[in-house]
Amino acid sequence: MAEKEQLIIESGDASQPFAYAVGMHGSKFFTETRDNKRFMGLKCPKCGKVYIPPRGVCGQCFVEMNDWVEVGPKGVIGTFTILRFAFIDPETGHQKPVPYGYGFIKLDGADTLLQHYIALEDESKVKVGARVEPVFAKDRKGSTRDVEYFRVID
Amino acid sequence: MAKRVAIVGTGQTFHKSHRPDVNGQELINEAVQRALVDANLKMKDISAILIGNMDHFEGINYVDCWSVDGSGGVMKPVIKLTTGGTTGASLAIGGYHMVASGMFEKVLIIGWEKNSESDTTGAITTAFDPIWDRQVFAGAISGLAAEAQGYMARFGACDRDAARVSVRDRKHATNNPHAQLRKEVTLEEVLASPMLADPIHLLDVCPRTDGACAVIMANEDVAGKICSVPDWIWATAARHSYTYLGDGDWGRLTSMEKCSKEIWKKTGIKEPRKEIDVIEMYQPYSFAGLIWIEDMGIVGHGEAPQYIWDGNTDMGGELPVNPSGGVIACNPIGATGLIRCAEAAMQVMGKADARQVPDVNFAVSTGFGGCMWTDMLLHGKKKPN
């Protein structure tokens, strides 16, 4: 027996599917984006902060939110990066196409940031504070993928 | 009855990128044995065990159960705790709470990870919201890059400033036999290394590591009998906040600001820059070495680059940061925060060998993770009042 043999057992291509509930607030957001190409946020009745993605409670004030407000669809880049290293996307099991722009977008009228792709048509224009607009998918099914990406319009 | 708490022993593995010679339980045992030797204690002396890692990284849950032969937990109270990247620091704070409660005299705290057993970027991504976060998120580096971009836009720092931090930590690591990466680099090498996610280069970030760390805490009734110079825990603080990644204040670490303010207030520290002797910071990439010492209150906003360039955080400087080489040199994620705590304890106890900072009265250790979370501990040579 080889004393220095160090064995590795691989799990193989095992997969386990999940079924995630979006919830009532997220569902309203996605149906509005799908059907009317508009973004809806929820406003805190106490501090006035407008949340995207919408959720039922303002964590800071710990009060329920019911006041829907339309935000965007345009906005500015709050912060961003450009991903250049190749990695396996655990959502698909395939290598993510790089490079791609990863934006945290402050939609007009919102106080938190929406994450999405930013098109890299001209990398020098992708910077904090740049004005952006969404490009909606033609075939919209009710998910974050109903927006294909945001593009710089300055 | 509440008790004061001290660290009386620490142990670490010699951390490597891949340890195919040991399984998780065997890796854990190496750190535990070293901590027991350091404290001159036997497993029968230990009242309870607190253990943790990022269990979904290895795809094996219940480390509190399957590791008992290696951890020493057979028929003892064992609790598992996991809080993302902060896990190791949260373990230290949890152990402090257990001993401080007066219900456990001596607690063995264990953090470990075998990052070689899965894909770390994929695993980190699955820690985030499946509906809103995962489509564009690309693991730790993407979030950290967004923080760095936000900081640079607001305060005018550049990637060369950050590279100076990486040069510092990688140099410090050459003094630490436990660090995974022990090779000096130059500013030019950092800036010429591949761009992973703007503005982060390969040599700006931490590696993936297999490693374990164990720390033994004891209450004030026995700490002084176990060792001549215990490391007293003066205060702890934790701030965890996150629903979606877009909720953050990108470019500032609010959790660090809140933790440090709480600790300075609890302990009466007025000028942390002058009163703290060494910091072991969970700093997974170079830009954090700028941003987070500002949020900690060591220097004002925008002042970190000059403070770093002047050598203040190097060994021999006013306030050395990461004498161990820190996270950029070594990152077994579930152990990483506890290694910071152990290294800070070693500085106070005078056991840090080639990486020892002279005359340490106060040391700070931190944990970072989850989504811009901070855990923080203040360690001191004197027994707190």
Chai-1 contact restraints between the chains, C-beta under 6 A:
chainA,res_idxA,chainB,res_idxB,connection_type,confidence,min_distance_angstrom,max_distance_angstrom,comment,restraint_id
A,Q6,B,P20,contact,1.0,0.0,6.0,A-B,restraint_1
A,Q6,B,D21,contact,1.0,0.0,6.0,A-B,restraint_2
A,Y20,B,P130,contact,1.0,0.0,6.0,A-B,restraint_3
A,Y20,B,I131,contact,1.0,0.0,6.0,A-B,restraint_4
A,V22,B,I131,contact,1.0,0.0,6.0,A-B,restraint_5
A,P53,B,W132,contact,1.0,0.0,6.0,A-B,restraint_6
A,P53,B,Y244,contact,1.0,0.0,6.0,A-B,restraint_7
A,T79,B,A146,contact,1.0,0.0,6.0,A-B,restraint_8
A,T79,B,Q149,contact,1.0,0.0,6.0,A-B,restraint_9
A,T79,B,G150,contact,1.0,0.0,6.0,A-B,restraint_10
A,T79,B,W250,contact,1.0,0.0,6.0,A-B,restraint_11
A,F80,B,Q149,contact,1.0,0.0,6.0,A-B,restraint_12
A,T81,B,S142,contact,1.0,0.0,6.0,A-B,restraint_13
A,T81,B,A145,contact,1.0,0.0,6.0,A-B,restraint_14
A,T81,B,A146,contact,1.0,0.0,6.0,A-B,restraint_15
A,T81,B,A197,contact,1.0,0.0,6.0,A-B,restraint_16
A,T81,B,D198,contact,1.0,0.0,6.0,A-B,restraint_17
A,I82,B,D198,contact,1.0,0.0,6.0,A-B,restraint_18
A,L83,B,A138,contact,1.0,0.0,6.0,A-B,restraint_19
A,L83,B,A197,contact,1.0,0.0,6.0,A-B,restraint_20
A,R84,B,M195,contact,1.0,0.0,6.0,A-B,restraint_21
A,F85,B,L196,contact,1.0,0.0,6.0,A-B,restraint_22
A,F87,B,T121,contact,1.0,0.0,6.0,A-B,restraint_23
A,I88,B,D119,contact,1.0,0.0,6.0,A-B,restraint_24
A,I88,B,G122,contact,1.0,0.0,6.0,A-B,restraint_25
A,P90,B,G122,contact,1.0,0.0,6.0,A-B,restraint_26
A,P90,B,T125,contact,1.0,0.0,6.0,A-B,restraint_27
A,P90,B,T126,contact,1.0,0.0,6.0,A-B,restraint_28
A,E91,B,R134,contact,1.0,0.0,6.0,A-B,restraint_29
A,Y102,B,V136,contact,1.0,0.0,6.0,A-B,restraint_30
A,Y102,B,S142,contact,1.0,0.0,6.0,A-B,restraint_31
A,F104,B,A146,contact,1.0,0.0,6.0,A-B,restraint_32
A,F104,B,G246,contact,1.0,0.0,6.0,A-B,restraint_33
A,T112,B,G246,contact,1.0,0.0,6.0,A-B,restraint_34
A,T112,B,D247,contact,1.0,0.0,6.0,A-B,restraint_35
A,L113,B,G246,contact,1.0,0.0,6.0,A-B,restraint_36
A,L114,B,G246,contact,1.0,0.0,6.0,A-B,restraint_37
A,Q115,B,V136,contact,1.0,0.0,6.0,A-B,restraint_38
A,Q115,B,L245,contact,1.0,0.0,6.0,A-B,restraint_39
A,Q115,B,G246,contact,1.0,0.0,6.0,A-B,restraint_40
A,Y117,B,V136,contact,1.0,0.0,6.0,A-B,restraint_41
A,V128,B,A153,contact,1.0,0.0,6.0,A-B,restraint_42
A,T144,B,Q135,contact,1.0,0.0,6.0,A-B,restraint_43
